[in-house]
């Protein structure tokens, strides 16, 4: 079992930055592929970014060049640095974990076994 707790959400103006954190506990964190997803009101959950234990990273096209995912295995934490935020980035952001993910499926929510409770990010125009 893996427990995930997100933090760092909040209200920011267009063009601003936020850094989300996801603290993991329960199993060997470094063995897990970690992902960030988001869900806006009335929309389906969508992938944002993923990171392998080896630090290989994956991004949705909508956030490439603006968001950066990273992990600190010593702290059992994964981060999402979000820059140049836009109103369309407004959503609840979720952290997720899985033992197995590939470049071909990291973006699918059903790839992941464990989810955090989410943290709200609101970008004002």
N, C-alpha and C positions, 0 to 999 in steps of 0.2 A: 504494500500500500504506500502511496505517495500523497502527501498533503502539500497543497500549493496555496500560498497567500500573496495576493497582489497588493501593491501600494504605489503611491505616487501620482494618482490621478488628480484632476482638479479643473479649474476654469482658467483658460488662457486666451489671450487675444490672437487674432490671425497674425501669423508670422512668428509667433512665440515658440517656446520649447518646453518640453516636459520630459522627465525620465521616469519610466515605470520600472518597478522592481518586482520580482517574483521569488519569494523565499520557499525553498523546497525542504521537506523533511520526510523521513521514513525509510528511504532506501538509498542506495549509492547513487547520488545525483549524477555523477559523471558518466554513468552508463546510459543515461536517458537523452533522447532527442527532445528538445524543448521548442515549443511554438508559442507565438502570440496570435490571437484572433481578436476580432472585434464584431460587435453587433449594434447597429443603429436601430432606432425605433422603427418598426414596420418593415425591417429588412432582415435578410438571412445573415447568419453568422458567416464571416469571411476571414480568410487567412491574411495575416499581415507579414509575419517573418518567422523563420525557423533557424535553429542552430544545432549542429551535430556535436557530439562530444569532442570531435577533432577540431572544432571551431569553424567548420565549413558552414556557410550561411546561405539562406534563401530569402527572397523578398517578393512580395506582391508588386506588380508593376506600378500600382498606385502610390507606393511609398518609396520606391527605389530612389536613392539619392537624397532622401530626407530623413529616413529612419535608419537606425543602426541597432542590430541585436548583438548582444555579447553575453558571456557567462563567466562567472568566477566559481570554479568548482570547489575551491577551498572554503568559500562562503555559502555554497549550495544555493546560489542566486543567479538568476538570469535577468538581464536588463533590456529595456527598449528605450533608446534615446530617440526622441521625436523632435525634429527641427522643422522650421518653416511650416508650422501647422496651419491647416485650412479648416474652414467650417465643416467641410465634408468628412473630416477626420473625427468629428464628434460621434462618440459611441461608448459602449461599455467594452472595455478591453479585458480579455481573458488570457491567462497563462495556461498552457497544457503540456503534458508529458507523455511520452511513449518510449518503449524499449526499442522499437523498430520503425524507422521511417526512411524513405528514399527521396531522391529528387523528383520522382514521379508521383509521390503521394503525400508529401509533407503538408500540402495545402488543404487536404481533406480532413474535416473535423472528426470523421469516424476512424481516422488513423490513431487517434489519441485515446488513452485509457483514463487519464487523470486530468481534472480541471480545477482551477481556482474559482473563487466566488465572483471575480470581476471587480474592476475599478472604473469609475466614470471619468471620461475625458470630454470636456466641453470646450469647443473653440468658438469664441464669439467673433462676429464680423464687424 
